Amino acid sequence: MRTRSVSQGRRDFLRRSAAVPSTLLLLALEHAYGRPGAVSATPACTEHEPTRQQTAGPFFLPHSPQRASLLEPGINGTKIVLTGRVYSTQCSAVPGALLDFWHANDAGEYDVEGFRLRGHQFSDREGCYRLETIVPGLYPGRTRHIHVTVRPPNGPILTTQLYFPGEQRNARDSLFDWRLLMTIDNDGERKAAQFDFVLALT
């Protein structure tokens, strides 16, 4: 049997990969304009590239309850589980970071008198978090999104919003940023989303 050398295998790989840059460029353009059906991967943790800041909006409420599931009786909508990790800009896990989530209900309405679909939690020793909730509804002027603040034990607060790939309103929302797209997996009984936060610690 003839055995191919490692160097020959590398040359074959490089030759087959010649078209990769143009493919990546097309994917980036699709993410920027929110092509329906497009799925974006969370940007890799890279030094000096913290997660983008965004406005908290008018519906933030302090003192949300500590909980990892926002599901409760009377909450309707498509269930989704959001997971990820909190990193520093040096790609070190950030344990004990406080993550505070809030978003609209299935009808596009926020609870401003209580804490439905609001809650905070802390990243574990490996910087991981897990949130069980529903897919938020739409309301005039905005695409689908989830609000979050991330507060490390020592460092500034990150306030941002997470977006859903493939939403037609992404291209028309002035706040939409493709770098804040979650990765969505629609297989299984409930949707699964993933996003890693990168914090600029001081």
C-alpha positions as CSV (number, residue, x, y, z in Angstrom):
1,M,0.0,0.0,0.0
2,R,1.3,3.4,-0.9
3,T,1.5,5.9,2.0
4,R,1.2,9.6,1.2
5,S,3.7,11.9,3.0
6,V,2.5,14.6,5.5
7,S,3.9,17.4,3.3
8,Q,1.9,16.1,0.3
9,G,-1.2,16.0,2.4
10,R,-0.7,19.6,3.4
11,R,-0.2,20.7,-0.2
12,D,-3.5,19.0,-1.1
13,F,-5.3,20.7,1.8
14,L,-4.0,24.1,0.8
15,R,-5.0,23.5,-2.8
16,R,-8.5,22.5,-1.8
17,S,-8.8,25.5,0.5
18,A,-8.1,28.1,-2.1
19,A,-11.7,29.3,-2.3
20,V,-12.2,29.7,1.4
21,P,-11.6,33.5,1.7
22,S,-14.3,34.4,-0.9
23,T,-16.7,32.0,0.9
24,L,-16.0,33.7,4.2
25,L,-16.6,37.1,2.7
26,L,-20.0,36.0,1.3
27,L,-21.0,34.7,4.8
28,A,-19.9,38.0,6.4
29,L,-22.1,40.0,4.0
30,E,-25.1,37.7,4.6
31,H,-24.7,38.1,8.4
32,A,-24.5,41.9,8.0
33,Y,-27.8,42.1,6.1
34,G,-29.6,39.4,8.0
35,R,-30.4,37.0,5.1
36,P,-33.3,34.7,6.2
37,G,-31.9,31.3,7.2
38,A,-28.4,32.5,7.8
39,V,-26.7,31.2,10.9
40,S,-23.8,33.0,12.5
41,A,-21.1,31.6,14.8
42,T,-20.1,33.5,17.8
43,P,-16.9,35.3,17.1
44,A,-13.9,33.5,18.6
45,C,-12.3,34.9,21.6
46,T,-9.5,37.1,20.3
47,E,-7.3,39.6,22.3
48,H,-8.4,43.2,22.2
49,E,-11.9,42.4,20.7
50,P,-14.4,42.7,23.5
51,T,-18.1,42.1,22.9
52,R,-19.8,45.2,21.5
53,Q,-21.6,47.6,23.8
54,Q,-25.3,48.5,23.1
55,T,-28.0,50.6,24.8
56,A,-29.9,49.1,27.7
57,G,-33.2,50.5,26.2
58,P,-36.0,51.9,28.3
59,F,-37.2,48.7,30.0
60,F,-34.4,47.7,32.3
61,L,-35.4,47.1,35.9
62,P,-32.8,46.7,38.7
63,H,-33.0,43.9,41.4
64,S,-34.2,41.1,39.1
65,P,-34.5,37.7,40.9
66,Q,-31.5,35.3,40.7
67,R,-32.6,32.4,38.5
68,A,-31.4,30.4,35.5
69,S,-34.8,29.8,34.1
70,L,-37.3,32.5,33.2
71,L,-40.0,30.0,32.5
72,E,-43.1,30.1,34.7
73,P,-46.8,29.6,34.5
74,G,-48.4,31.9,32.0
75,I,-45.3,32.3,29.9
76,N,-46.1,31.3,26.3
77,G,-43.8,31.1,23.3
78,T,-41.1,28.9,21.8
79,K,-38.7,27.7,24.4
80,I,-35.0,28.3,23.9
81,V,-31.9,27.5,26.0
82,L,-29.0,30.0,25.7
83,T,-25.6,28.9,26.8
84,G,-22.1,30.3,26.6
85,R,-19.0,31.4,28.5
86,V,-17.7,34.7,29.8
87,Y,-14.0,35.4,28.8
88,S,-11.5,38.2,29.3
89,T,-9.8,39.8,26.2
90,Q,-6.9,37.5,27.0
91,C,-9.3,34.5,26.6
92,S,-9.3,33.6,30.3
93,A,-12.5,32.3,31.8
94,V,-14.3,34.9,34.1
95,P,-16.0,33.1,37.0
96,G,-18.5,34.8,39.1
97,A,-19.6,37.3,36.5
98,L,-23.2,38.6,37.0
99,L,-25.3,38.2,33.9
100,D,-28.7,40.0,34.0
101,F,-31.1,39.1,31.2
102,W,-34.4,40.7,30.2
103,H,-36.6,40.7,27.0
104,A,-40.1,41.0,25.6
105,N,-42.7,38.3,25.9
106,D,-44.1,36.3,22.9
107,A,-46.4,39.3,22.1
108,G,-43.5,41.8,22.1
109,E,-44.4,43.3,25.5
110,Y,-42.1,43.9,28.5
111,D,-43.2,43.4,32.0
112,V,-42.5,46.8,33.7
113,E,-44.4,46.1,36.9
114,G,-42.8,42.8,37.8
115,F,-40.0,40.5,36.8
116,R,-41.5,38.2,34.2
117,L,-38.8,37.2,31.7
118,R,-36.2,38.9,33.8
119,G,-33.5,37.3,35.9
120,H,-29.8,37.3,36.8
121,Q,-27.3,34.5,37.4
122,F,-23.5,34.1,37.9
123,S,-21.0,32.4,35.6
124,D,-19.5,29.2,37.1
125,R,-15.8,28.5,37.9
126,E,-15.2,27.9,34.1
127,G,-17.1,31.1,33.1
128,C,-20.1,29.2,31.8
129,Y,-23.7,30.3,32.0
130,R,-27.1,28.7,31.0
131,L,-30.4,30.5,30.5
132,E,-33.7,28.9,29.9
133,T,-36.4,31.2,28.4
134,I,-38.6,31.8,25.3
135,V,-37.9,33.4,22.0
136,P,-39.0,37.1,22.4
137,G,-41.7,38.6,20.2
138,L,-41.4,41.5,17.8
139,Y,-42.6,45.0,18.4
140,P,-42.6,48.1,16.1
141,G,-39.2,49.5,15.2
142,R,-37.0,46.6,16.5
143,T,-35.9,43.2,15.4
144,R,-35.9,40.2,17.8
145,H,-33.4,40.6,20.6
146,I,-32.4,39.8,24.2
147,H,-31.0,42.4,26.5
148,V,-28.1,41.5,28.9
149,T,-25.6,43.2,31.2
150,V,-22.5,41.3,32.2
151,R,-20.6,42.5,35.3
152,P,-17.3,40.8,36.2
153,P,-16.2,40.7,39.8
154,N,-13.5,43.4,39.0
155,G,-14.2,45.4,35.9
156,P,-16.7,47.6,34.0
157,I,-20.2,46.5,33.2
158,L,-20.9,45.4,29.6
159,T,-24.4,46.3,28.4
160,T,-25.5,44.8,25.1
161,Q,-28.1,43.0,23.1
162,L,-28.1,39.6,21.5
163,Y,-29.7,39.0,18.1
164,F,-31.2,36.1,16.1
165,P,-29.8,35.1,12.7
166,G,-32.1,35.0,9.7
167,E,-34.6,37.7,11.0
168,Q,-35.9,39.8,8.2
169,R,-36.0,42.9,10.4
170,N,-32.2,42.7,11.1
171,A,-31.4,44.7,8.1
172,R,-33.9,47.5,9.0
173,D,-33.0,47.8,12.7
174,S,-30.6,50.7,13.3
175,L,-29.2,49.0,16.4
176,F,-28.6,45.6,14.9
177,D,-25.0,44.4,14.9
178,W,-24.1,41.1,13.2
179,R,-21.2,40.7,15.7
180,L,-23.9,40.1,18.4
181,L,-25.6,37.3,16.5
182,M,-26.2,34.1,18.5
183,T,-25.6,30.7,17.0
184,I,-29.0,29.0,16.8
185,D,-29.7,25.2,16.6
186,N,-33.3,24.4,15.8
187,D,-32.9,20.6,16.2
188,G,-34.7,18.9,19.1
189,E,-37.8,19.8,21.1
190,R,-36.6,23.3,21.9
191,K,-34.2,25.8,20.3
192,A,-30.7,26.1,21.5
193,A,-28.6,29.3,21.3
194,Q,-25.0,30.0,22.0
195,F,-23.0,33.2,22.7
196,D,-19.7,33.9,24.4
197,F,-19.1,37.2,26.0
198,V,-15.6,38.8,25.9
199,L,-14.9,41.4,28.5
200,A,-12.3,44.2,28.7
201,L,-11.2,43.8,32.3
202,T,-9.2,46.6,34.0
